[in-house]
Amino acid sequence: MADKINYGVFPNPLPDAEGKTTYQVRHIPNGTMSEKGFLAHLKYHNTYNTTTMMSSLCVLRDEIIEQLRENRRFRIDGIGTFQMKVGLITWRCRVSASRPTPVS
């Protein structure tokens, strides 16, 4: 178990109303646990069999997706709230007579 939370301070991409750079604090994860690794971890820490745990996770996943598709938040006590996040992807274009082309 980690004894501290890893974080970093990053500049926001857009300046504030006065043109000044603002900053945000973001969590820096220590990797990503796979489903297989998670099931192995659960097996080590409790007596449920892997099939039962996998079935439970599948039902939970399906229910979260269903609620999000219905534009609802989904709250699980002790875990947190799941909700949709909408964002914009910005990309620069090179405009020609025929059509815009993304520039990387």
MMTF fields as JSON, N, C-alpha, C and O atoms, coordinates in Angstrom:
{
  "mmtfVersion": "1.0.0",
  "mmtfProducer": "UNKNOWN",
  "numBonds": 415,
  "numAtoms": 416,
  "numGroups": 104,
  "numChains": 1,
  "numModels": 1,
  "chainsPerModel": [1],
  "groupsPerChain": [104],
  "chainIdList": ["A"],
  "bondAtomList": [4, 2, 8, 6, 12, 10, 16, 14, 20, 18, 24, 22, 28, 26, 32, 30, 36, 34, 40, 38, 44, 42, 48, 46, 52, 50, 56, 54, 60, 58, 64, 62, 68, 66, 72, 70, 76, 74, 80, 78, 84, 82, 88, 86, 92, 90, 96, 94, 100, 98, 104, 102, 108, 106, 112, 110, 116, 114, 120, 118, 124, 122, 128, 126, 132, 130, 136, 134, 140, 138, 144, 142, 148, 146, 152, 150, 156, 154, 160, 158, 164, 162, 168, 166, 172, 170, 176, 174, 180, 178, 184, 182, 188, 186, 192, 190, 196, 194, 200, 198, 204, 202, 208, 206, 212, 210, 216, 214, 220, 218, 224, 222, 228, 226, 232, 230, 236, 234, 240, 238, 244, 242, 248, 246, 252, 250, 256, 254, 260, 258, 264, 262, 268, 266, 272, 270, 276, 274, 280, 278, 284, 282, 288, 286, 292, 290, 296, 294, 300, 298, 304, 302, 308, 306, 312, 310, 316, 314, 320, 318, 324, 322, 328, 326, 332, 330, 336, 334, 340, 338, 344, 342, 348, 346, 352, 350, 356, 354, 360, 358, 364, 362, 368, 366, 372, 370, 376, 374, 380, 378, 384, 382, 388, 386, 392, 390, 396, 394, 400, 398, 404, 402, 408, 406, 412, 410],
  "bondOrderList": [1, 1, 1, 1, 1, 1, 1, 1, 1, 1, 1, 1, 1, 1, 1, 1, 1, 1, 1, 1, 1, 1, 1, 1, 1, 1, 1, 1, 1, 1, 1, 1, 1, 1, 1, 1, 1, 1, 1, 1, 1, 1, 1, 1, 1, 1, 1, 1, 1, 1, 1, 1, 1, 1, 1, 1, 1, 1, 1, 1, 1, 1, 1, 1, 1, 1, 1, 1, 1, 1, 1, 1, 1, 1, 1, 1, 1, 1, 1, 1, 1, 1, 1, 1, 1, 1, 1, 1, 1, 1, 1, 1, 1, 1, 1, 1, 1, 1, 1, 1, 1, 1, 1],
  "groupList": [{"groupName": "MET", "atomNameList": ["N", "CA", "C", "O"], "elementList": ["N", "C", "C", "O"], "formalChargeList": [0, 0, 0, 0], "bondAtomList": [1, 0, 2, 1, 3, 2], "bondOrderList": [1, 1, 2], "singleLetterCode": "M", "chemCompType": "L-PEPTIDE LINKING"}, {"groupName": "ALA", "atomNameList": ["N", "CA", "C", "O"], "elementList": ["N", "C", "C", "O"], "formalChargeList": [0, 0, 0, 0], "bondAtomList": [1, 0, 2, 1, 3, 2], "bondOrderList": [1, 1, 2], "singleLetterCode": "A", "chemCompType": "L-PEPTIDE LINKING"}, {"groupName": "ASP", "atomNameList": ["N", "CA", "C", "O"], "elementList": ["N", "C", "C", "O"], "formalChargeList": [0, 0, 0, 0], "bondAtomList": [1, 0, 2, 1, 3, 2], "bondOrderList": [1, 1, 2], "singleLetterCode": "D", "chemCompType": "L-PEPTIDE LINKING"}, {"groupName": "LYS", "atomNameList": ["N", "CA", "C", "O"], "elementList": ["N", "C", "C", "O"], "formalChargeList": [0, 0, 0, 0], "bondAtomList": [1, 0, 2, 1, 3, 2], "bondOrderList": [1, 1, 2], "singleLetterCode": "K", "chemCompType": "L-PEPTIDE LINKING"}, {"groupName": "ILE", "atomNameList": ["N", "CA", "C", "O"], "elementList": ["N", "C", "C", "O"], "formalChargeList": [0, 0, 0, 0], "bondAtomList": [1, 0, 2, 1, 3, 2], "bondOrderList": [1, 1, 2], "singleLetterCode": "I", "chemCompType": "L-PEPTIDE LINKING"}, {"groupName": "ASN", "atomNameList": ["N", "CA", "C", "O"], "elementList": ["N", "C", "C", "O"], "formalChargeList": [0, 0, 0, 0], "bondAtomList": [1, 0, 2, 1, 3, 2], "bondOrderList": [1, 1, 2], "singleLetterCode": "N", "chemCompType": "L-PEPTIDE LINKING"}, {"groupName": "TYR", "atomNameList": ["N", "CA", "C", "O"], "elementList": ["N", "C", "C", "O"], "formalChargeList": [0, 0, 0, 0], "bondAtomList": [1, 0, 2, 1, 3, 2], "bondOrderList": [1, 1, 2], "singleLetterCode": "Y", "chemCompType": "L-PEPTIDE LINKING"}, {"groupName": "GLY", "atomNameList": ["N", "CA", "C", "O"], "elementList": ["N", "C", "C", "O"], "formalChargeList": [0, 0, 0, 0], "bondAtomList": [1, 0, 2, 1, 3, 2], "bondOrderList": [1, 1, 2], "singleLetterCode": "G", "chemCompType": "PEPTIDE LINKING"}, {"groupName": "VAL", "atomNameList": ["N", "CA", "C", "O"], "elementList": ["N", "C", "C", "O"], "formalChargeList": [0, 0, 0, 0], "bondAtomList": [1, 0, 2, 1, 3, 2], "bondOrderList": [1, 1, 2], "singleLetterCode": "V", "chemCompType": "L-PEPTIDE LINKING"}, {"groupName": "PHE", "atomNameList": ["N", "CA", "C", "O"], "elementList": ["N", "C", "C", "O"], "formalChargeList": [0, 0, 0, 0], "bondAtomList": [1, 0, 2, 1, 3, 2], "bondOrderList": [1, 1, 2], "singleLetterCode": "F", "chemCompType": "L-PEPTIDE LINKING"}, {"groupName": "PRO", "atomNameList": ["N", "CA", "C", "O"], "elementList": ["N", "C", "C", "O"], "formalChargeList": [0, 0, 0, 0], "bondAtomList": [1, 0, 2, 1, 3, 2], "bondOrderList": [1, 1, 2], "singleLetterCode": "P", "chemCompType": "L-PEPTIDE LINKING"}, {"groupName": "LEU", "atomNameList": ["N", "CA", "C", "O"], "elementList": ["N", "C", "C", "O"], "formalChargeList": [0, 0, 0, 0], "bondAtomList": [1, 0, 2, 1, 3, 2], "bondOrderList": [1, 1, 2], "singleLetterCode": "L", "chemCompType": "L-PEPTIDE LINKING"}, {"groupName": "GLU", "atomNameList": ["N", "CA", "C", "O"], "elementList": ["N", "C", "C", "O"], "formalChargeList": [0, 0, 0, 0], "bondAtomList": [1, 0, 2, 1, 3, 2], "bondOrderList": [1, 1, 2], "singleLetterCode": "E", "chemCompType": "L-PEPTIDE LINKING"}, {"groupName": "THR", "atomNameList": ["N", "CA", "C", "O"], "elementList": ["N", "C", "C", "O"], "formalChargeList": [0, 0, 0, 0], "bondAtomList": [1, 0, 2, 1, 3, 2], "bondOrderList": [1, 1, 2], "singleLetterCode": "T", "chemCompType": "L-PEPTIDE LINKING"}, {"groupName": "GLN", "atomNameList": ["N", "CA", "C", "O"], "elementList": ["N", "C", "C", "O"], "formalChargeList": [0, 0, 0, 0], "bondAtomList": [1, 0, 2, 1, 3, 2], "bondOrderList": [1, 1, 2], "singleLetterCode": "Q", "chemCompType": "L-PEPTIDE LINKING"}, {"groupName": "ARG", "atomNameList": ["N", "CA", "C", "O"], "elementList": ["N", "C", "C", "O"], "formalChargeList": [0, 0, 0, 0], "bondAtomList": [1, 0, 2, 1, 3, 2], "bondOrderList": [1, 1, 2], "singleLetterCode": "R", "chemCompType": "L-PEPTIDE LINKING"}, {"groupName": "HIS", "atomNameList": ["N", "CA", "C", "O"], "elementList": ["N", "C", "C", "O"], "formalChargeList": [0, 0, 0, 0], "bondAtomList": [1, 0, 2, 1, 3, 2], "bondOrderList": [1, 1, 2], "singleLetterCode": "H", "chemCompType": "L-PEPTIDE LINKING"}, {"groupName": "SER", "atomNameList": ["N", "CA", "C", "O"], "elementList": ["N", "C", "C", "O"], "formalChargeList": [0, 0, 0, 0], "bondAtomList": [1, 0, 2, 1, 3, 2], "bondOrderList": [1, 1, 2], "singleLetterCode": "S", "chemCompType": "L-PEPTIDE LINKING"}, {"groupName": "CYS", "atomNameList": ["N", "CA", "C", "O"], "elementList": ["N", "C", "C", "O"], "formalChargeList": [0, 0, 0, 0], "bondAtomList": [1, 0, 2, 1, 3, 2], "bondOrderList": [1, 1, 2], "singleLetterCode": "C", "chemCompType": "L-PEPTIDE LINKING"}, {"groupName": "TRP", "atomNameList": ["N", "CA", "C", "O"], "elementList": ["N", "C", "C", "O"], "formalChargeList": [0, 0, 0, 0], "bondAtomList": [1, 0, 2, 1, 3, 2], "bondOrderList": [1, 1, 2], "singleLetterCode": "W", "chemCompType": "L-PEPTIDE LINKING"}],
  "groupTypeList": [0, 1, 2, 3, 4, 5, 6, 7, 8, 9, 10, 5, 10, 11, 10, 2, 1, 12, 7, 3, 13, 13, 6, 14, 8, 15, 16, 4, 10, 5, 7, 13, 0, 17, 12, 3, 7, 9, 11, 1, 16, 11, 3, 6, 16, 5, 13, 6, 5, 13, 13, 13, 0, 0, 17, 17, 11, 18, 8, 11, 15, 2, 12, 4, 4, 12, 14, 11, 15, 12, 5, 15, 15, 9, 15, 4, 2, 7, 4, 7, 13, 9, 14, 0, 3, 8, 7, 11, 4, 13, 19, 15, 18, 15, 8, 17, 1, 17, 15, 10, 13, 10, 8, 17],
  "groupIdList": [1, 2, 3, 4, 5, 6, 7, 8, 9, 10, 11, 12, 13, 14, 15, 16, 17, 18, 19, 20, 21, 22, 23, 24, 25, 26, 27, 28, 29, 30, 31, 32, 33, 34, 35, 36, 37, 38, 39, 40, 41, 42, 43, 44, 45, 46, 47, 48, 49, 50, 51, 52, 53, 54, 55, 56, 57, 58, 59, 60, 61, 62, 63, 64, 65, 66, 67, 68, 69, 70, 71, 72, 73, 74, 75, 76, 77, 78, 79, 80, 81, 82, 83, 84, 85, 86, 87, 88, 89, 90, 91, 92, 93, 94, 95, 96, 97, 98, 99, 100, 101, 102, 103, 104],
  "secStructList": [7, 7, 1, 1, 7, 7, 3, 3, 3, 3, 3, 7, 1, 1, 7, 7, 6, 6, 1, 7, 7, 7, 3, 3, 3, 3, 3, 7, 7, 1, 7, 7, 7, 7, 2, 2, 2, 2, 2, 2, 2, 2, 2, 2, 2, 1, 1, 7, 7, 2, 2, 2, 2, 2, 2, 2, 2, 2, 2, 2, 2, 2, 2, 2, 2, 2, 2, 2, 2, 6, 6, 7, 7, 3, 3, 3, 6, 6, 6, 3, 3, 3, 7, 7, 7, 7, 7, 7, 7, 7, 7, 3, 3, 3, 7, 7, 1, 1, 7, 7, 3, 3, 3, 7],
  "xCoordList": [0.843, 0.0, 0.879, 1.851, 0.532, 1.295, 1.047, -0.069, 2.094, 1.946, 1.85, 1.795, 1.829, 1.667, 0.939, 0.886, 0.391, -0.291, 0.669, 1.183, 0.904, 1.778, 0.971, -0.132, 1.527, 0.843, 1.865, 3.045, 1.382, 2.219, 1.432, 0.201, 2.128, 1.511, 1.769, 2.912, 0.68, 0.766, 0.124, -0.895, 0.704, 0.062, -1.199, -1.223, -2.231, -3.435, -3.122, -2.336, -3.723, -3.4, -3.878, -3.295, -4.908, -5.434, -5.188, -5.373, -4.777, -4.58, -5.924, -6.976, -5.87, -7.11, -7.545, -6.946, -8.583, -9.152, -8.139, -8.243, -7.159, -6.144, -4.916, -3.942, -4.966, -3.851, -2.743, -1.702, -2.951, -1.927, -2.073, -3.17, -0.944, -0.955, -1.464, -1.007, -2.41, -2.89, -2.421, -2.009, -2.484, -1.962, -3.017, -3.95, -2.848, -3.734, -2.902, -1.826, -3.413, -2.757, -3.458, -4.684, -2.655, -3.224, -2.523, -1.317, -3.303, -2.782, -1.904, -2.248, -0.791, 0.071, -0.038, 0.511, -0.75, -0.962, 0.328, 1.267, 0.35, 1.48, 1.145, 1.201, 0.799, 0.448, -1.053, -1.829, -1.441, -2.841, -2.967, -2.234, -3.894, -4.117, -5.06, -6.114, -4.687, -5.536, -6.653, -6.604, -7.652, -8.746, -8.204, -8.594, -7.309, -6.714, -5.935, -6.046, -5.152, -4.409, -5.324, -5.047, -6.424, -7.39, -8.041, -8.197, -8.42, -9.031, -8.049, -8.437, -6.785, -5.766, -5.604, -5.452, -5.637, -5.545, -6.73, -6.552, -7.931, -9.125, -9.05, -9.421, -8.575, -8.466, -7.522, -7.75, -6.476, -5.501, -6.091, -5.721, -7.016, -7.525, -8.883, -9.332, -9.56, -10.84, -11.093, -10.285, -12.227, -12.518, -13.448, -13.786, -13.867, -14.722, -13.93, -12.74, -14.622, -13.907, -13.868, -14.658, -12.943, -12.707, -13.924, -14.215, -14.638, -15.812, -16.895, -17.511, -17.13, -18.129, -17.737, -18.578, -16.474, -16.016, -16.112, -16.522, -15.739, -15.809, -17.256, -17.537, -18.163, -19.583, -20.089, -20.819, -19.712, -20.134, -19.593, -20.314, -18.329, -17.74, -18.419, -18.61, -18.782, -19.478, -20.845, -21.227, -21.582, -22.893, -22.728, -23.478, -21.763, -21.516, -21.147, -21.684, -20.246, -19.849, -21.054, -21.237, -21.868, -23.037, -24.021, -24.604, -24.209, -25.134, -24.605, -25.366, -23.317, -22.731, -22.907, -23.313, -22.601, -22.756, -24.2, -24.464, -25.139, -26.562, -26.984, -27.684, -26.563, -26.945, -26.313, -26.964, -25.056, -24.396, -25.06, -25.179, -25.487, -26.19, -27.531, -28.039, -28.098, -29.359, -29.106, -30.019, -27.867, -27.468, -27.656, -28.019, -27.41, -27.476, -26.077, -25.219, -25.863, -24.664, -24.936, -26.087, -23.881, -24.018, -23.099, -21.876, -23.694, -22.91, -22.857, -23.884, -21.652, -21.444, -20.757, -19.614, -21.457, -20.892, -19.55, -19.411, -18.589, -17.267, -16.351, -15.146, -16.901, -16.076, -16.076, -15.016, -17.266, -17.345, -18.493, -19.348, -18.503, -19.562, -19.0, -17.949, -19.703, -19.351, -20.25, -21.454, -19.671, -20.468, -19.759, -18.55, -20.525, -19.959, -19.137, -19.447, -18.105, -17.317, -17.248, -16.851, -17.632, -17.626, -16.498, -16.308, -15.762, -14.66, -14.541, -15.169, -13.748, -13.498, -12.087, -11.16, -11.933, -10.612, -10.252, -10.97, -9.148, -8.74, -7.645, -6.72, -7.755, -6.697, -6.557, -7.527, -5.327, -5.042, -5.279, -5.079, -5.692, -5.954, -5.134, -4.884, -4.737, -4.142, -5.26, -5.706, -5.705, -6.839, -6.328, -5.477, -6.873, -6.544, -7.852, -8.928, -7.753, -8.956, -9.888, -11.101, -9.352, -10.198, -10.845, -12.069, -10.05, -10.61, -9.547, -8.353, -9.984, -9.014, -8.253, -8.812, -6.988, -6.172, -5.588, -4.984, -5.761, -5.177, -3.66, -3.007, -3.112, -1.664, -1.258, -1.843, -0.269, 0.158, 1.25, 1.724],
  "yCoordList": [-1.187, 0.0, 1.238, 1.327, 2.168, 3.421, 4.252, 4.306, 4.889, 5.72, 7.199, 8.032, 7.533, 8.934, 9.008, 8.03, 10.16, 10.393, 11.148, 12.204, 10.604, 11.265, 12.313, 12.039, 13.501, 14.554, 15.471, 15.475, 16.238, 17.221, 18.495, 18.484, 19.585, 20.876, 21.183, 21.192, 21.436, 21.631, 22.95, 23.339, 23.646, 24.891, 24.555, 23.576, 25.355, 25.211, 25.674, 26.603, 25.044, 25.405, 26.808, 27.43, 27.293, 28.622, 29.579, 29.201, 30.807, 31.78, 32.211, 32.008, 32.809, 33.307, 34.598, 35.004, 35.244, 36.448, 37.584, 38.434, 37.608, 38.667, 38.281, 39.031, 37.115, 36.672, 35.97, 35.656, 35.717, 35.071, 33.549, 33.016, 32.877, 31.416, 30.957, 31.433, 30.031, 29.409, 27.962, 27.42, 27.353, 25.999, 25.103, 25.565, 23.81, 22.833, 21.696, 21.375, 21.099, 19.954, 18.705, 18.605, 17.754, 16.509, 15.321, 15.343, 14.291, 13.029, 12.378, 12.398, 11.81, 11.052, 9.586, 9.185, 8.78, 7.382, 6.571, 6.874, 5.562, 4.646, 3.381, 2.274, 3.546, 2.408, 2.173, 2.891, 1.157, 0.779, -0.709, -1.512, -1.079, -2.485, -3.056, -2.481, -4.171, -4.824, -5.596, -5.841, -5.97, -6.778, -8.103, -8.547, -8.724, -9.997, -9.824, -10.644, -8.757, -8.474, -8.178, -8.59, -7.456, -7.138, -8.407, -8.562, -9.314, -10.57, -11.409, -12.045, -11.416, -12.134, -11.51, -12.221, -10.187, -9.475, -9.826, -10.085, -9.832, -10.194, -11.631, -11.912, -12.528, -13.934, -14.101, -14.933, -13.309, -13.367, -12.846, -13.317, -11.865, -11.194, -11.678, -11.219, -12.584, -13.083, -14.489, -15.046, -15.058, -16.455, -16.632, -17.764, -15.545, -15.671, -16.266, -15.997, -17.086, -17.627, -16.583, -15.639, -16.778, -15.803, -15.639, -14.527, -16.722, -16.66, -15.783, -14.979, -15.929, -15.106, -13.64, -12.78, -13.348, -11.964, -11.369, -10.219, -12.141, -11.654, -11.358, -10.349, -12.24, -12.021, -10.751, -9.971, -10.544, -9.348, -8.085, -7.097, -8.116, -6.954, -6.665, -5.502, -7.704, -7.519, -6.873, -5.974, -7.331, -6.743, -5.287, -4.429, -4.995, -3.624, -2.737, -1.638, -3.197, -2.435, -2.126, -0.99, -3.142, -2.956, -1.954, -1.152, -1.994, -1.061, 0.372, 1.314, 0.532, 1.878, 2.456, 3.608, 1.658, 2.122, 2.483, 3.512, 1.661, 1.948, 3.266, 4.063, 3.498, 4.737, 5.956, 6.992, 5.842, 6.957, 7.262, 8.424, 6.227, 6.44, 7.13, 7.787, 6.975, 7.642, 9.033, 9.659, 9.508, 10.83, 10.964, 12.03, 9.89, 9.908, 9.721, 9.084, 10.287, 9.956, 8.625, 8.265, 7.912, 6.613, 6.617, 6.64, 6.596, 6.708, 5.375, 4.729, 4.961, 3.752, 4.176, 4.634, 4.021, 4.408, 3.708, 2.508, 4.465, 3.932, 3.897, 3.691, 4.095, 4.1, 5.478, 6.062, 6.004, 7.323, 7.43, 6.548, 8.511, 8.8, 8.735, 9.307, 8.042, 7.958, 8.927, 8.976, 9.696, 10.615, 10.872, 10.673, 11.318, 11.617, 12.894, 13.803, 12.946, 14.163, 14.479, 13.641, 15.673, 16.094, 17.088, 17.992, 16.918, 17.828, 18.072, 17.393, 19.024, 19.348, 18.941, 19.099, 18.422, 18.111, 19.227, 19.485, 19.872, 20.946, 20.428, 19.753, 20.743, 20.404, 21.503, 22.143, 21.703, 22.741, 22.176, 20.984, 23.003, 22.566, 23.384, 24.573, 22.722, 23.396, 23.452, 22.412, 24.629, 24.782, 24.896, 25.726, 24.039, 24.113, 24.312, 24.362, 24.423, 24.632, 23.432, 23.591, 22.239, 21.056, 20.79, 20.688, 20.675, 20.411, 20.627, 20.616, 20.827, 20.998, 19.691, 18.602, 19.814, 18.666, 18.86, 19.897, 17.851, 17.972, 18.09, 17.456, 18.905, 19.085, 18.541, 18.911, 17.671, 17.104, 17.921, 17.585],
  "zCoordList": [0.0, 0.0, 0.0, 0.75, -0.832, -0.912, 0.339, 0.857, 0.807, 1.999, 1.676, 2.58, 0.375, -0.005, -1.347, -2.093, -1.636, -2.904, -3.816, -3.45, -4.993, -5.969, -6.731, -7.202, -6.845, -7.58, -8.236, -7.886, -9.187, -9.861, -10.092, -10.059, -10.322, -10.599, -12.072, -12.527, -12.81, -14.249, -14.652, -14.08, -15.629, -16.105, -16.902, -17.649, -16.745, -17.555, -18.968, -19.15, -19.972, -21.356, -21.754, -22.642, -21.119, -21.446, -20.29, -19.133, -20.575, -19.494, -18.908, -19.515, -17.721, -17.111, -17.798, -18.794, -17.272, -17.89, -17.983, -18.868, -17.078, -17.09, -17.922, -17.979, -18.565, -19.389, -18.625, -19.2, -17.33, -16.509, -16.577, -16.744, -16.443, -16.411, -15.057, -14.018, -15.073, -13.843, -13.823, -14.849, -12.68, -12.506, -11.89, -11.232, -12.119, -11.516, -10.93, -11.434, -9.868, -9.244, -9.772, -9.741, -10.258, -10.772, -10.146, -9.897, -9.9, -9.398, -10.465, -11.646, -10.06, -10.972, -10.561, -9.534, -11.366, -10.98, -10.994, -11.73, -10.183, -10.087, -10.886, -10.35, -12.162, -13.004, -13.038, -12.407, -13.786, -13.922, -13.653, -14.229, -12.781, -12.499, -13.554, -13.824, -14.142, -15.134, -14.435, -13.229, -15.217, -14.666, -14.125, -13.045, -14.882, -14.451, -13.146, -12.234, -13.067, -11.846, -10.665, -9.539, -10.93, -9.884, -9.344, -8.133, -10.241, -9.805, -8.996, -8.016, -9.399, -8.628, -7.246, -6.252, -7.185, -5.908, -5.002, -3.812, -5.572, -4.805, -4.297, -3.157, -5.137, -4.751, -3.566, -2.687, -3.554, -2.463, -1.149, -0.074, -1.234, -0.039, 0.453, 1.504, -0.255, 0.247, -0.267, -1.01, 0.138, -0.187, -1.382, -1.728, -2.018, -3.201, -4.36, -4.526, -5.162, -6.319, -7.439, -7.461, -8.35, -9.411, -10.314, -10.753, -10.599, -11.468, -10.859, -11.559, -9.57, -8.881, -8.919, -9.18, -8.662, -8.668, -10.075, -10.231, -11.097, -12.47, -12.866, -13.512, -12.476, -12.776, -12.101, -12.713, -10.865, -10.134, -10.795, -10.937, -11.198, -11.864, -13.2, -13.557, -13.935, -15.224, -15.02, -15.769, -14.006, -13.717, -13.311, -13.777, -12.455, -12.022, -13.212, -13.35, -14.062, -15.246, -16.134, -16.573, -16.392, -17.254, -16.66, -17.389, -15.354, -14.699, -14.719, -14.938, -14.494, -14.549, -15.953, -16.109, -16.965, -18.35, -18.638, -19.259, -18.202, -18.446, -17.808, -18.433, -16.569, -15.88, -16.548, -16.684, -16.964, -17.643, -18.984, -19.371, -19.684, -20.961, -20.769, -21.678, -19.585, -19.245, -18.653, -18.114, -18.758, -18.251, -16.744, -16.246, -16.036, -14.575, -14.0, -14.611, -12.817, -12.048, -11.357, -11.112, -11.052, -10.394, -9.183, -9.321, -7.993, -6.752, -6.042, -5.835, -5.667, -4.878, -3.59, -3.608, -2.475, -1.183, -0.96, -1.2, -0.506, -0.228, -1.438, -1.293, -2.634, -3.848, -4.481, -4.707, -4.77, -5.374, -6.347, -6.424, -7.085, -8.042, -9.454, -9.745, -10.315, -11.728, -12.473, -12.226, -13.383, -14.185, -15.492, -15.61, -16.477, -17.782, -17.706, -16.936, -18.5, -18.63, -20.117, -20.927, -20.454, -21.847, -22.038, -21.224, -23.1, -23.381, -24.864, -25.676, -25.197, -26.591, -26.95, -26.156, -28.137, -28.654, -29.626, -30.592, -29.359, -30.261, -31.16, -30.71, -32.412, -33.348, -34.362, -34.766, -34.761, -35.747, -37.14, -37.372, -38.037, -39.411, -40.393, -40.199, -41.422, -42.569, -43.608, -44.09, -43.95, -44.851, -46.278, -46.595, -47.124, -48.548, -49.318, -48.723, -50.611, -51.423, -51.345, -51.483, -51.127, -51.131, -49.769, -49.685, -48.704, -47.366, -46.292, -46.589, -45.027, -43.943, -43.676, -43.8, -43.314, -43.0, -41.611, -41.339, -40.698, -39.367, -39.423, -40.251, -38.536, -38.42, -37.074, -36.056, -37.046, -35.759, -35.127, -34.042]
}
